[in-house]
Amino acid sequence: MSGAGPDAAGLQRALEAALLEHAPCAAALLDGERRILLANPAFARAFGAPAGRTCYQALRGEPAPCAACAGVPLFAGAGEACQIEEPVRRGELEASWSLRAAPVEVEGRRLVLAIAEDVTVLHELRQQLQQTERMASVGLSVASLAHTIKNILAGLEGGMYLIGSGLERSDLERVTGGWGMVQRYFDQVSTLVKNLLSYARSRDPERRLTDPAALLGEVVRFFEDEAKRGGIALVLEAPPVTRFVPLDPDLLHACLSNLIANALDACTWDPDFEKSHRVVARVRPDADGVVLEVEDNGAGIAEEDQPKIMRKLYTTKGIRGTGLGLLLSRKAVLEHGGTLSFRSTPGKGTTFRVLLPVALGAAAGEGKSP
């Protein structure tokens, strides 16, 4: 007569014991004082014998609890499961560990189950993938820049040819035209190099109390003549009373200049010649800081291009652009802790929105920039 098999509770206990014994993850039960009450073999192999030690002694070799311990509520008898990923140094070696902690109840006593998994290889693979993506982006950027530089060189060669042939023929008009071409393409080279240096350089904004409406007005005035030549209405919308806020005026000036220049280009190259083109630059206070917008009713951005324009060197202007302008604008906004977003409808226009989450300063009549 065969004996009765193990009951469900016995199987459960056997399974739990086997999992604790053979699991590849380091696991330990801790009390409210962070003392290790029980640990599996994987924990002992990774962090040494747990007897009489706390989690911070075992994992970090530290004499006191971690200052930023995510499990504080758990050890205090409250809170839910938590997970963090952080480096753990053991002697001369440093590994990345995924640490999970969850409350468990054993015979009416609340304990904390801590599970640690070595994710060093995964972390290294993630870094390698990011590096690969960066290199791929660099490759695309170099190809785009090489194409732009080739077009600029072709323009310079054309200008030099006109100058040379004009000198041979004593044709001053031809020389003047060639010199104008050289100047225009030289300006493009200068702008390209300055933009590249600005994009590569990382710096904290040099904030000064600034009136964003006055700054936007200055940028609008700078582009007024260009707008008039193109038959485009350039309008400034700003409240009569504004607030001074801590901004880097140089960074923001460059950002707004890029946005307005792009808006004017969108109107200039709009195939709808019947449209009365208009660019509106506005500023307004917001609950989260300051909002600046540049709106145009130009050609708009094709739907397939919209996900690309602020992620890499991508331009919809063909040989007339490099894609650096929007990247520089986005970089300037991010350095202020803000966001740059846009909405666009092909054939109807585009609006770029800058949100700077700065603490609003004194009203214009109450304070001045130092």
C-alpha positions in Angstrom: 0.0 0.0 0.0 1.5 3.3 -1.1 1.8 6.2 1.4 -0.1 9.3 1.0 1.7 12.1 -1.1 2.6 15.4 0.4 -0.3 17.9 0.9 -0.5 21.2 -0.9 0.9 23.1 2.1 3.9 20.8 2.2 4.5 21.2 -1.5 4.3 25.0 -1.1 6.9 25.0 1.7 9.2 22.7 -0.3 8.9 25.0 -3.3 9.6 28.1 -1.3 12.7 26.4 0.3 13.9 25.3 -3.1 13.5 28.7 -4.7 15.3 30.4 -1.8 18.1 27.9 -2.0 18.6 27.8 -5.8 17.4 31.2 -7.0 20.2 33.2 -8.9 19.1 36.4 -7.2 20.3 37.4 -3.8 17.4 37.4 -1.3 17.2 38.3 2.4 14.6 38.8 5.1 15.2 41.9 7.2 13.5 43.3 10.3 12.6 46.9 11.0 16.2 47.6 12.2 17.5 46.5 8.8 19.1 43.4 10.4 19.4 40.4 8.1 17.4 37.5 9.7 17.7 35.0 6.8 19.5 35.0 3.5 19.8 32.6 0.6 23.1 31.2 -0.7 23.2 33.6 -3.6 23.2 36.5 -1.1 26.1 35.0 0.8 28.1 34.5 -2.4 27.6 38.1 -3.4 27.9 39.9 -0.1 29.4 37.5 2.3 27.9 35.7 5.3 24.9 37.7 6.6 25.1 36.6 10.2 24.6 39.6 12.6 24.8 42.2 9.9 22.5 44.9 8.5 21.7 45.4 4.9 23.9 48.6 4.6 26.8 46.7 6.2 26.4 43.8 3.9 25.7 45.6 0.6 27.8 48.7 1.0 30.2 48.0 3.9 28.8 51.2 5.5 28.4 51.7 9.3 25.2 53.7 9.0 22.0 53.5 6.9 22.0 54.9 3.4 21.0 58.6 3.4 18.7 58.2 0.4 17.3 54.7 1.3 14.1 54.1 -0.7 13.0 51.5 1.8 12.6 53.8 4.8 8.8 53.6 4.8 9.0 49.8 4.6 11.3 49.5 7.6 9.1 51.9 9.5 6.2 49.4 9.0 4.4 51.3 6.1 4.8 51.7 2.4 4.6 49.4 -0.6 7.1 47.6 -2.7 9.9 49.7 -4.2 12.7 49.2 -6.7 15.9 51.1 -7.5 19.0 50.5 -9.6 22.3 51.7 -8.3 26.0 50.9 -8.2 27.2 48.8 -5.3 31.0 48.9 -4.5 32.6 46.0 -2.9 36.3 46.6 -2.4 37.8 47.6 -5.7 34.9 46.3 -7.7 31.7 48.1 -8.6 28.6 46.5 -10.0 25.2 47.7 -10.9 22.4 46.1 -8.9 18.7 46.2 -9.2 17.3 46.3 -5.6 13.7 45.4 -4.8 12.1 45.5 -1.4 8.6 44.4 -0.4 6.7 43.9 2.9 6.0 40.3 4.0 4.2 39.0 7.1 5.7 36.0 8.9 3.6 34.7 11.9 2.0 38.1 12.4 5.4 39.9 12.2 6.0 42.4 9.5 9.3 41.9 7.8 10.9 43.2 4.6 12.0 40.9 1.7 15.0 42.4 -0.2 16.0 41.0 -3.5 19.2 42.1 -5.3 20.0 41.2 -8.9 23.3 41.9 -10.5 22.5 43.9 -13.7 26.0 45.0 -14.5 26.1 43.2 -17.9 22.7 44.7 -18.8 23.8 48.1 -17.7 27.0 47.8 -19.9 24.9 46.6 -22.9 22.6 49.6 -22.4 25.6 52.0 -22.4 27.0 50.3 -25.5 23.6 50.6 -27.2 23.5 54.3 -26.3 27.0 54.8 -27.6 26.1 53.0 -30.8 23.0 55.2 -31.3 25.2 58.3 -30.6 27.7 57.2 -33.2 25.0 56.6 -35.7 23.6 60.0 -35.0 27.1 61.5 -35.5 27.4 59.7 -38.8 24.1 61.1 -40.0 25.0 64.5 -38.8 28.4 64.5 -40.5 26.8 63.4 -43.7 24.3 66.2 -43.5 27.0 68.8 -42.7 29.3 67.5 -45.5 26.4 68.0 -47.9 25.8 71.5 -46.6 29.5 72.4 -46.8 29.8 71.0 -50.3 26.9 73.3 -51.4 28.6 76.3 -49.8 31.9 75.5 -51.5 30.1 75.2 -54.8 28.7 78.7 -54.2 32.1 80.1 -53.3 33.6 78.6 -56.4 30.8 80.2 -58.5 31.5 83.6 -56.9 35.3 83.2 -57.4 34.7 82.3 -61.0 32.6 85.4 -61.6 35.3 87.6 -59.9 38.0 86.0 -62.0 36.2 86.3 -65.3 35.1 89.8 -64.5 38.7 90.9 -63.8 39.8 89.4 -67.1 37.1 91.3 -69.0 37.3 94.4 -66.8 33.6 93.9 -66.1 33.0 95.6 -62.8 29.3 94.5 -62.6 30.4 90.9 -63.0 33.1 91.3 -60.3 30.5 93.0 -58.0 28.0 90.1 -58.4 30.7 87.5 -57.8 31.9 89.4 -54.7 28.3 89.4 -53.4 28.1 85.6 -53.8 31.4 85.2 -51.9 30.2 87.4 -49.1 26.8 85.5 -48.8 28.5 82.1 -48.7 31.2 83.3 -46.3 28.4 84.4 -44.0 26.9 80.9 -44.2 30.3 79.3 -43.3 30.6 81.7 -40.4 27.1 81.0 -39.1 27.6 77.2 -39.5 30.8 77.2 -37.5 29.4 79.4 -34.7 26.3 77.1 -34.5 28.5 74.0 -34.3 30.6 75.5 -31.5 27.5 76.6 -29.6 25.8 73.2 -30.0 29.0 71.4 -28.8 29.6 73.6 -25.8 27.6 72.9 -22.7 27.2 75.6 -20.1 24.8 76.8 -17.4 22.7 79.8 -18.3 24.1 83.1 -17.0 20.8 84.3 -15.6 20.0 88.0 -15.2 16.6 89.6 -14.4 15.3 90.2 -17.9 12.0 91.4 -19.3 11.1 88.7 -21.8 8.7 91.0 -23.7 11.5 93.5 -24.2 13.8 90.8 -25.4 11.3 89.4 -27.8 10.6 93.0 -29.1 14.3 93.4 -29.7 14.4 90.2 -31.8 11.3 91.3 -33.8 12.9 94.7 -34.6 16.0 92.9 -35.9 13.9 91.0 -38.4 11.5 93.8 -39.4 13.4 94.8 -42.6 13.7 91.2 -43.8 10.0 90.7 -43.2 9.1 93.8 -45.2 11.3 92.8 -48.1 9.4 89.5 -48.2 6.0 91.1 -47.9 5.4 89.4 -44.6 3.6 91.0 -41.6 5.7 90.6 -38.5 3.6 91.3 -35.4 4.6 91.5 -31.7 2.0 90.6 -29.1 3.1 91.4 -25.6 1.3 92.7 -22.5 1.9 96.4 -21.6 3.0 95.3 -18.1 5.4 92.4 -18.0 7.6 90.8 -15.3 11.3 90.5 -15.0 12.4 86.9 -14.8 15.9 85.2 -14.3 17.0 84.3 -17.9 20.1 84.2 -19.9 19.3 86.9 -22.5 22.0 85.8 -25.0 20.8 82.2 -25.1 17.1 83.2 -25.3 17.9 85.9 -28.0 19.5 83.2 -30.2 16.7 80.8 -29.6 14.0 83.3 -30.5 16.0 84.5 -33.5 16.1 81.0 -34.9 12.4 80.5 -34.4 11.5 83.8 -36.1 14.0 83.2 -39.0 12.4 79.8 -39.5 8.9 81.3 -39.5 9.9 83.9 -42.1 11.4 81.1 -44.3 8.2 79.1 -43.9 6.2 82.1 -45.3 8.8 83.0 -48.0 8.9 79.5 -49.4 5.2 78.8 -49.1 3.9 77.7 -52.5 0.5 79.4 -51.8 1.2 82.8 -53.4 -2.3 84.0 -52.7 -1.9 83.9 -49.0 -1.3 87.1 -46.9 1.6 85.8 -44.9 2.0 86.7 -41.2 4.3 85.9 -38.4 3.2 86.6 -34.8 5.7 86.7 -31.9 4.0 86.7 -28.5 4.8 86.5 -24.8 2.5 85.9 -21.8 2.8 84.9 -18.2 1.8 81.3 -17.3 1.1 79.5 -14.1 4.3 77.6 -14.6 6.5 80.5 -15.7 6.7 82.3 -19.0 5.4 81.3 -22.5 6.8 82.6 -25.7 5.3 81.7 -29.0 6.2 82.2 -32.7 3.3 81.5 -35.0 3.3 81.6 -38.8 0.8 80.8 -41.5 3.4 79.5 -43.9 3.8 76.2 -45.6 3.6 74.1 -42.4 5.6 70.9 -41.7 4.8 67.7 -43.4 3.5 65.0 -41.0 6.3 62.6 -41.8 8.9 65.3 -40.9 7.4 66.4 -37.6 8.9 63.6 -35.4 12.4 64.3 -36.8 13.0 68.0 -36.8 14.1 68.4 -33.1 15.9 65.1 -32.7 18.8 65.3 -35.0 20.3 67.5 -37.8 17.3 67.4 -40.0 16.0 70.2 -42.2 13.1 70.7 -44.5 14.8 73.5 -46.3 17.0 71.4 -48.6 20.3 73.2 -49.4 19.1 76.3 -47.6 19.4 74.8 -44.1 21.3 72.5 -41.8 18.8 71.7 -39.0 21.1 73.2 -36.4 18.9 76.1 -35.7 16.1 74.1 -34.0 18.6 71.9 -32.2 20.3 75.1 -30.8 16.9 76.5 -29.8 15.9 73.3 -28.0 19.3 73.2 -26.3 18.9 76.7 -25.0 15.4 76.0 -23.7 16.5 72.8 -22.0 19.4 74.6 -20.3 16.8 76.8 -18.7 14.9 73.8 -17.6 12.1 74.5 -20.0 10.4 72.8 -23.0 10.2 73.6 -26.7 7.2 72.2 -28.5 5.3 72.9 -31.7 2.1 72.2 -33.6 1.9 72.3 -37.3 -0.7 71.8 -40.0 0.7 71.3 -43.6 -0.4 74.2 -45.8 -1.7 76.3 -42.9 1.3 77.1 -40.6 3.3 76.3 -37.5 3.5 77.5 -34.0 6.5 77.0 -31.8 6.0 77.3 -28.0 8.7 77.9 -25.5 7.8 77.3 -21.8 10.4 78.5 -19.3 9.4 77.3 -15.8 11.0 80.2 -14.0 9.7 81.9 -10.8 8.1 85.1 -11.9 9.8 88.1 -10.6 8.6 91.6 -9.7 6.2 93.5 -11.9 7.8 95.8 -14.4 7.0 98.8 -12.3 8.3 97.2 -9.1 11.8 96.0 -10.1 14.5 96.5 -12.7 17.2 94.3 -14.1 20.4 95.0 -12.1 
